[in-house]
């Protein structure tokens, strides 16, 4: 059991909530499957989490891919200009930064021209709303996500 705790503590290093969630998930699967908790069960249950921890995606990578996808300059993506040509890709990049990294909202805001954390929250909500109502837009965001995660 000690090996299991050490393995989990070394593997899930992003934040306490993620560690707690991983512990709960392993414990639940252990009860459902009737297996004792060990490193092998942990690897099996958390394979998606372990895979995502293999490579850290950065906000810079996300910004480059999004600006490339929308064919705009990186400087325009992080500028203060509010025209839709730049604002929507910026919101997509903020959304992906929140979903694909462990960075805090203020950190993400700073990487996008010193924006406030509430701007990032608004961007995430807006993109989720657009994804729900526009299947083409949802496909675009999923494609960008795939481009970023398959590097």
C-alpha positions in Angstrom: 0.0 0.0 0.0 2.9 2.4 0.7 4.2 1.9 -2.8 0.8 2.9 -4.1 0.8 6.2 -2.2 4.3 7.0 -3.2 3.5 6.3 -6.8 0.4 8.4 -6.8 2.1 11.3 -5.0 5.0 11.3 -7.6 2.6 11.0 -10.5 -0.1 13.5 -9.7 1.8 16.7 -8.9 -0.3 19.4 -10.5 -2.6 20.2 -7.5 -4.2 18.7 -4.4 -7.7 18.5 -6.0 -6.4 16.4 -8.8 -4.6 14.1 -6.3 -7.8 13.8 -4.2 -9.8 13.0 -7.3 -7.3 10.4 -8.4 -7.4 8.8 -4.9 -11.2 8.7 -5.0 -11.3 7.2 -8.4 -8.9 4.4 -7.5 -10.7 3.7 -4.2 -14.1 3.6 -6.0 -12.8 1.2 -8.7 -11.2 -0.9 -6.1 -14.5 -1.3 -4.3 -16.5 -2.0 -7.5 -14.0 -4.5 -8.9 -13.3 -6.1 -5.5 -9.5 -5.7 -6.0 -6.9 -4.5 -3.5 -5.4 -1.2 -4.2 -1.9 -1.5 -5.7 0.3 0.2 -8.3 -1.0 -2.0 -11.1 -4.7 -1.1 -10.4 -3.8 2.5 -10.1 -2.0 2.5 -13.5 -5.0 0.8 -15.0 -7.6 3.2 -13.5 -5.7 6.4 -14.1 -4.2 5.6 -17.5 -5.8 8.7 -19.1 -4.5 11.0 -16.3 -1.0 9.4 -16.4 -0.9 9.8 -20.2 -1.8 13.5 -20.0 0.9 14.0 -17.4 3.6 12.6 -19.7 3.9 15.9 -21.6 3.1 19.3 -20.3 1.2 21.5 -22.8 2.1 25.2 -22.5 0.1 28.3 -23.1 2.7 29.4 -25.6 2.1 26.2 -27.7 -1.7 26.7 -27.5 -1.3 30.3 -28.7 0.9 29.4 -31.6 -1.4 26.6 -32.8 -4.6 28.8 -32.4 -3.0 31.7 -34.3 -1.8 29.4 -37.0 -5.2 27.7 -37.3 -7.0 31.0 -37.6 -4.3 32.5 -39.8 -3.6 35.5 -37.5 -0.4 36.9 -36.0 0.5 35.8 -32.6 0.8 39.5 -31.6 -2.8 40.0 -32.6 -4.0 37.0 -30.6 -2.6 38.6 -27.4 -3.3 42.2 -28.3 -6.1 44.3 -26.8 -7.9 44.7 -30.1 -11.5 43.5 -29.7 -12.5 42.9 -33.3 -14.0 39.4 -33.8 -11.2 38.3 -36.1 -8.9 38.4 -33.1 -11.3 38.1 -30.2 -12.9 34.7 -31.0 -9.5 33.0 -31.6 -8.2 34.6 -28.4 -11.2 33.2 -26.5 -10.6 29.7 -28.0 -6.9 29.9 -26.9 -8.0 31.0 -23.4 -10.5 28.1 -23.3 -7.9 25.6 -24.4 -5.4 27.0 -22.0 -7.8 26.4 -19.1 -8.7 22.9 -20.3 -5.3 21.6 -21.4 -3.0 23.2 -18.7 -2.9 23.4 -15.0 -2.3 27.1 -15.0 -4.5 29.4 -12.9 -6.9 31.9 -14.3 -4.7 34.9 -13.4 -1.7 33.2 -15.0 -3.7 32.5 -18.2 -4.9 36.1 -18.2 -1.4 37.4 -17.9 -0.3 35.4 -20.9 -3.0 37.0 -23.0 -1.9 40.6 -22.7 -2.4 41.1 -18.9 -6.1 40.3 -18.9 -8.1 39.8 -15.7 -9.1 36.3 -14.5 -12.7 37.2 -15.1 -12.0 37.7 -18.8 -10.7 34.1 -18.9 -13.8 32.9 -17.1 -16.0 34.7 -19.7 -14.0 33.2 -22.6 -14.3 29.7 -21.2 -18.1 30.1 -20.8 -18.5 31.7 -24.2 -16.6 28.9 -26.0 -18.5 26.2 -24.1 -21.8 27.9 -25.1 -20.7 28.2 -28.8 -19.5 24.6 -28.9 -23.0 23.5 -27.6 -24.9 25.4 -30.2 -22.6 25.3 -33.3 -21.4 21.9 -34.4 -19.0 23.3 -37.0 -17.4 25.5 -34.3 -17.2 22.4 -32.0 -15.4 20.5 -34.7 -13.0 23.4 -35.1 -12.1 23.5 -31.4 -11.8 19.7 -31.3 -9.5 19.8 -34.3 -7.3 22.4 -32.7 -7.3 20.4 -29.4 -6.2 17.4 -31.4 -3.4 19.4 -33.1 -2.1 20.6 -29.7 -2.3 17.3 -27.9 -0.7 15.2 -30.6 2.5 17.2 -30.8 
